[in-house]
Amino acid sequence: MIEVSELRKSYGEKGRSIIAVDGLSFRIRPGTVFGLLGPNGAGKTTTIRVMTTLSDPSGGACSVAGFDVTRDPASIKERIGVVPQENNLDRELSAYENLLIYGLLHRVAGLRKKISEVLSVVELDESRERVVQDFSGGMKRRLLLARALLTDPEVLFLDEPTIGLDPQIRRHFWNVIRKIGMDGRTVVMTTHYIEEAEALCDMVGIMSKGKMVAFDTVKGLKKLVGEYVVDTITEDGRLEQFMCCDRREADSVASGLQGRLTIRRSSLEDVFVKLTGARI
Ligand SMILES: Nc1ncnc2c1ncn2[C@@H]1O[C@H](COP(=O)(O)OP(=O)(O)OP(=O)(O)O)[C@@H](O)[C@H]1O
């Protein structure tokens, strides 16, 4: 379980401080794949940094896997895996050697067997002896994921797991994350790709200006702002959108409009734009 209660985090000195997280509260049940979305500067990274004990909160409380981030960060560190955005693998070593060193440092029991297991989960078994500098971007991300899984974490944190990957490789990576989610592990991820959250997440939190503006399943979020959208192009060429709660309302709105229009089901992107006023 992850519990965040009235969490606050500000940077800088009094009078000139920036409030990055402003009274955030939510709970994530074990086994959930949770996605944190929000425009740039919304406070996602700061929230993840507090949850992974890299940053102290300025107020409120946060516990991960039953331990409080300020009182017992060491117990949290033992139970989480973190896949950072930046690639901090050793380029000159093979995939296997990277995992071996990490596993020895973290005293992983049955290390050799565990390395084979995690390489298989991320589908890198056949590349285990290749040096990392010959890996593609997607392979490096999968190796980072394998490394985070080595300690068998209860909660896995993924910060923008597929940033910079091309769409086909991204989809392959999604399959790997789905597999991990199906193991009953809790996954917390941030992403700028709305379709990634839609494809992977059981629960989605949308942050804006340090606050949680919505927290629900993808389906629940769509219900919240309207399950249908009427798109219309105005005479002066602007796109106008009307969010409608159901098809009947959409038909009724459309019947009162002139010009080119389409009626479609809403996407998570529509929800995001409506709630944050920003394009991701
Ligand atoms: N170390 C820091 N010192 C000062 N201000 C910071 C620091 N880290 C973040 N901030 C500020 O806190 C706010 C939230 O930043 P944060 O990185 O958490 O947002 P984000 O939602 O992760 O954004 P992005 O999507 O761009 O990564 C921003 O205004 C940012 O400039």
The ligand as an SDF file (V2000), in Angstrom:
LIG
                    3D

 31 33  0  0  0  0  0  0  0  0999 V2000
   15.4670   20.9890   -6.9540 N   0  0  0  0  0  0  0  0  0  0  0  0
   14.5800   21.9400   -7.2200 C   0  0  0  0  0  0  0  0  0  0  0  0
   14.7900   23.2100   -6.8350 N   0  0  0  0  0  0  0  0  0  0  0  0
   13.8920   24.1860   -7.0860 C   0  0  0  0  0  0  0  0  0  0  0  0
   12.7270   23.9900   -7.7340 N   0  0  0  0  0  0  0  0  0  0  0  0
   12.4610   22.7530   -8.1560 C   0  0  0  0  0  0  0  0  0  0  0  0
   13.3610   21.6670   -7.9280 C   0  0  0  0  0  0  0  0  0  0  0  0
   12.8070   20.5400   -8.4590 N   0  0  0  0  0  0  0  0  0  0  0  0
   11.6290   20.9150   -8.9970 C   0  0  0  0  0  0  0  0  0  0  0  0
   11.4190   22.2340   -8.8080 N   0  0  0  0  0  0  0  0  0  0  0  0
   10.2220   22.9990   -9.2230 C   0  0  0  0  0  0  0  0  0  0  0  0
    9.0880   22.3560   -8.6810 O   0  0  0  0  0  0  0  0  0  0  0  0
    8.0090   22.3370   -9.6160 C   0  0  0  0  0  0  0  0  0  0  0  0
    7.5770   20.9050   -9.8980 C   0  0  0  0  0  0  0  0  0  0  0  0
    8.6510   20.2360  -10.5840 O   0  0  0  0  0  0  0  0  0  0  0  0
    8.6220   18.6810  -10.9400 P   0  0  0  0  0  0  0  0  0  0  0  0
    9.9340   18.3730  -11.5750 O   0  0  0  0  0  0  0  0  0  0  0  0
    8.2230   17.9060   -9.7530 O   0  0  0  0  0  0  0  0  0  0  0  0
    7.4470   18.6320  -12.0170 O   0  0  0  0  0  0  0  0  0  0  0  0
    7.0950   17.5170  -13.0860 P   0  0  0  0  0  0  0  0  0  0  0  0
    5.6160   17.3790  -13.0600 O   0  0  0  0  0  0  0  0  0  0  0  0
    7.8740   16.2880  -12.8190 O   0  0  0  0  0  0  0  0  0  0  0  0
    7.5740   18.1730  -14.4450 O   0  0  0  0  0  0  0  0  0  0  0  0
    8.1850   17.5090  -15.7860 P   0  0  0  0  0  0  0  0  0  0  0  0
    7.0280   16.8250  -16.4490 O   0  0  0  0  0  0  0  0  0  0  0  0
    8.6590   18.7000  -16.5510 O   0  0  0  0  0  0  0  0  0  0  0  0
    9.2890   16.5820  -15.3670 O   0  0  0  0  0  0  0  0  0  0  0  0
    8.5130   23.0840  -10.8360 C   0  0  0  0  0  0  0  0  0  0  0  0
    8.1030   24.4220  -10.7280 O   0  0  0  0  0  0  0  0  0  0  0  0
   10.0210   22.9910  -10.7330 C   0  0  0  0  0  0  0  0  0  0  0  0
   10.6460   24.0580  -11.3550 O   0  0  0  0  0  0  0  0  0  0  0  0
  1  2  1  0
  2  3  1  0
  2  7  2  0
  3  4  2  0
  4  5  1  0
  5  6  2  0
  6  7  1  0
  6 10  1  0
  7  8  1  0
  8  9  2  0
  9 10  1  0
 10 11  1  0
 11 12  1  0
 11 30  1  0
 12 13  1  0
 13 14  1  0
 13 28  1  0
 14 15  1  0
 15 16  1  0
 16 17  2  0
 16 18  1  0
 16 19  1  0
 19 20  1  0
 20 21  2  0
 20 22  1  0
 20 23  1  0
 23 24  1  0
 24 25  2  0
 24 26  1  0
 24 27  1  0
 28 29  1  0
 28 30  1  0
 30 31  1  0
M  END
$$$$
